[in-house]
Amino acid sequence: MQTIQIRTTQNVFIHYPLASVGDRILGYLLDRFIIILFMLAMGLLLANANVETIWIWVVALVVPYLSYSLLFEIFMNGQTPGKAALNIRVIRTDGTPATVGDFLLRWLFAPIDFGFLGGAIALILVAAGGKGQRLGDMVAGTTVVKLVEQKEITAQEVFVAAEETYQPVFAEAAQLNESDIEIIQRALEVNRDHGNPKPMLAVTEKVKTQLGITTDMPPIRFLYTLIKDFNHLAAR
C-alpha cells in the first residue's frame, strides 16, 4: 500500500495510506449523485414557482454545479460529502493542510482531468503516479489520503498505574510534560495499530537525546517504562 509521510504538530512523522483509486472514484460518483439530486430539486422548485428569469436559474443551478467541490473542500478542510463518506481528504504532499489556493488550482484543472475521455486522464495519472495525483494535484502540490481511525490506548496499555513501592527506572521522566507523553502515546499507537515503527523509533531517539538517557532497552519497553515513570513521579 502506498503511503505519504505526514508531520504532526508535535513534529512526529506518521505515514498515512494514499486513497485508493476505488475510493476516489466512489467519492466522485457520490458527489455527482448529490449535486444531481440538488439540481433536480432546485429545478422542480423553480419550475413550480414559475421563475422565468434566466439569471436566477443560473445562480440556482449552474453556480452550485460548478463550485460544488471547490466550496466543500475549502469549508470542509479538504473534503467533499463524497470524500467524507469514504474517509479521504485532500492534503499537500508535504503533509501540511491544503490551502484555498491549492483547492482553487485543483478545481481549475478538474475539467481537464474529468472532462476529457470520461475521466480517463485522472484515472491513469492517479493509478500510474507514485503519489496518487491527478493533473490538478500535480499542479497544486496535493494528493488525497485515507484517514485512518486512531484507536485510543487504554489505561492498561499505556498509563499503567505503578504500585506504591515502585521505583522509577528513569528519574529523567520528571522533565517531561503531558504534551511529551501524548506524542509518545501516538507513536506507540501507530506502531501497534499499523505496524509502522518509524514514529516510535524517532521519538525514542529524540527523548533519549533530550533527557540524556543511555539505555539498551528496546524502544517499545523504553517508552512504556518512561510513561510509567512519568505517571509515578507526577502523582507524588
C-alpha positions in Angstrom: 0.0 0.0 0.0 1.4 3.4 -1.0 1.7 5.9 1.9 2.6 9.5 2.4 4.6 10.9 5.3 2.7 13.4 7.5 4.3 15.6 10.1 2.0 16.3 13.1 2.0 19.5 15.1 4.3 17.7 17.6 6.9 17.1 14.8 6.2 13.4 14.8 6.1 11.8 11.3 3.2 9.4 10.6 2.6 7.5 7.4 -0.9 7.7 6.0 -2.1 5.5 3.2 -2.9 7.2 -0.1 -6.6 7.0 -1.1 -7.2 4.1 -3.4 -8.4 4.6 -7.0 -11.6 2.9 -6.0 -12.2 5.2 -3.1 -11.6 8.3 -5.2 -13.9 7.1 -8.0 -16.7 6.2 -5.5 -16.3 9.5 -3.7 -16.5 11.3 -7.0 -19.7 9.4 -8.0 -21.3 10.1 -4.6 -20.6 13.8 -5.1 -22.1 13.7 -8.6 -25.2 12.0 -7.3 -25.6 14.6 -4.6 -25.2 17.6 -6.9 -27.6 16.0 -9.5 -30.3 15.5 -6.8 -29.8 19.1 -5.7 -30.2 20.4 -9.2 -33.3 18.3 -9.8 -34.8 19.6 -6.6 -34.0 23.2 -7.4 -35.2 22.8 -11.0 -38.6 21.5 -9.8 -38.8 24.3 -7.2 -38.1 27.0 -9.7 -40.4 25.4 -12.3 -43.3 25.2 -9.8 -42.7 28.8 -8.8 -42.9 29.8 -12.5 -39.5 31.5 -12.3 -38.5 32.6 -15.9 -35.6 35.0 -15.1 -32.5 33.3 -16.6 -30.0 34.6 -14.1 -32.0 33.1 -11.2 -31.7 29.7 -12.9 -28.0 30.2 -13.5 -27.4 31.1 -9.8 -29.6 28.3 -8.5 -28.3 25.6 -10.8 -25.1 26.4 -12.7 -23.1 28.1 -9.9 -23.6 25.3 -7.4 -22.8 22.7 -10.0 -19.5 24.4 -11.0 -18.4 25.4 -7.5 -19.5 22.3 -5.6 -16.2 20.6 -5.0 -14.3 23.9 -4.5 -16.5 25.3 -1.8 -16.9 22.0 0.1 -13.1 21.4 0.1 -12.5 24.9 1.3 -15.1 24.7 4.1 -14.7 21.1 5.0 -10.9 21.1 5.3 -10.1 19.2 2.1 -13.3 17.0 1.9 -16.5 17.0 0.0 -19.5 14.9 1.2 -18.4 12.1 -1.1 -14.8 12.2 0.3 -16.1 12.4 3.9 -18.2 9.3 3.3 -15.1 7.4 2.1 -13.0 8.9 4.8 -10.5 10.5 2.4 -9.1 14.1 2.4 -7.0 16.4 0.2 -3.7 17.4 1.7 -0.4 18.8 0.5 2.3 16.3 -0.4 4.5 17.6 2.4 1.8 16.6 4.9 0.5 20.1 5.6 -3.1 21.1 5.2 -4.1 22.3 1.7 -4.8 26.0 1.3 -7.5 27.8 -0.5 -5.1 28.4 -3.4 -4.4 24.7 -3.6 -8.1 23.8 -3.8 -8.6 26.5 -6.4 -5.8 25.0 -8.6 -7.3 21.5 -8.3 -10.7 23.0 -9.3 -9.3 24.8 -12.3 -7.7 21.7 -13.7 -10.7 19.4 -13.0 -12.2 20.0 -16.5 -9.1 18.5 -18.0 -8.9 15.6 -15.5 -12.6 14.7 -15.8 -13.9 16.4 -18.9 -11.8 14.5 -21.5 -12.1 10.8 -22.2 -14.6 10.3 -19.4 -12.2 11.0 -16.7 -9.6 8.6 -18.1 -6.8 11.2 -17.7 -7.3 11.5 -14.0 -7.7 7.7 -13.6 -4.4 7.0 -15.5 -2.4 9.6 -13.6 -3.6 8.6 -10.2 -3.1 4.9 -10.9 0.3 5.3 -12.5 1.9 8.0 -10.4 3.7 7.4 -7.1 1.8 9.9 -5.1 -1.8 9.4 -6.1 -2.1 12.6 -8.0 -4.3 13.7 -10.9 -3.2 16.6 -13.0 -4.8 19.2 -10.7 -3.0 17.6 -7.7 0.4 17.8 -9.6 -0.1 21.5 -10.2 -1.3 22.3 -6.7 1.2 20.0 -5.0 -1.6 18.0 -3.3 -2.7 14.4 -3.0 -5.6 12.5 -1.4 -5.1 10.3 1.7 -7.1 7.8 3.5 -7.8 8.9 7.1 -7.0 6.0 9.4 -9.0 6.0 12.6 -6.7 6.3 15.6 -7.6 3.9 18.4 -7.2 5.1 21.9 -4.6 3.3 24.1 -6.3 2.1 27.2 -5.0 2.8 30.7 -3.9 -0.8 31.0 -1.8 -0.5 27.8 -0.1 2.8 28.4 -1.0 4.7 31.5 0.0 1.8 33.8 -0.6 2.6 37.5 2.5 2.0 39.4 2.4 0.3 42.7 3.3 2.4 45.8 6.6 0.7 46.2 7.5 1.2 42.5 10.9 2.7 41.9 11.2 4.7 38.7 13.7 3.4 36.2 14.4 6.8 34.6 14.2 9.7 37.0 14.7 11.9 34.0 11.0 11.3 33.1 10.1 14.1 35.6 11.4 16.5 33.0 8.6 15.5 30.5 5.2 17.1 30.3 1.8 15.9 29.3 2.3 17.0 25.7 5.5 14.9 25.5 3.6 11.9 26.9 0.9 12.4 24.3 3.5 12.3 21.5 4.9 9.1 22.9 1.4 7.7 23.1 0.6 8.4 19.5 3.9 6.9 18.3 3.1 3.7 20.2 -0.4 3.7 18.7 1.0 3.9 15.1 3.4 1.0 15.8 0.7 -1.1 17.5 -2.2 -0.4 15.1 -0.4 0.0 11.7 2.9 -1.9 12.2 4.8 1.3 11.4 7.7 1.7 13.9 9.3 4.8 12.4 7.5 7.4 14.6 8.2 5.2 17.7 11.9 5.0 16.8 12.1 8.7 16.1 10.5 9.6 19.4 12.8 7.2 21.2 15.9 8.8 19.9 14.6 12.3 20.5 13.7 11.6 24.1 17.0 9.9 24.8 18.8 12.9 23.4 16.6 15.5 25.2 16.9 13.7 28.6 20.4 12.5 28.2 19.4 8.9 28.7 21.6 6.0 27.6 20.0 2.6 27.6 19.9 -0.6 25.6 16.3 -1.2 26.4 14.1 -2.0 23.3 12.2 1.1 22.1 8.7 -0.2 23.0 9.7 -1.3 26.5 11.7 2.0 27.0 8.7 4.2 26.0 6.2 2.3 28.2 8.7 2.4 31.1 9.1 6.1 30.6 5.3 6.7 30.7 5.1 4.6 33.8 7.9 6.5 35.4 6.3 9.8 34.4 2.9 8.8 35.9 4.5 7.7 39.2 6.6 10.9 39.5 3.8 13.2 38.6 1.5 11.6 41.2 3.8 12.4 44.0 
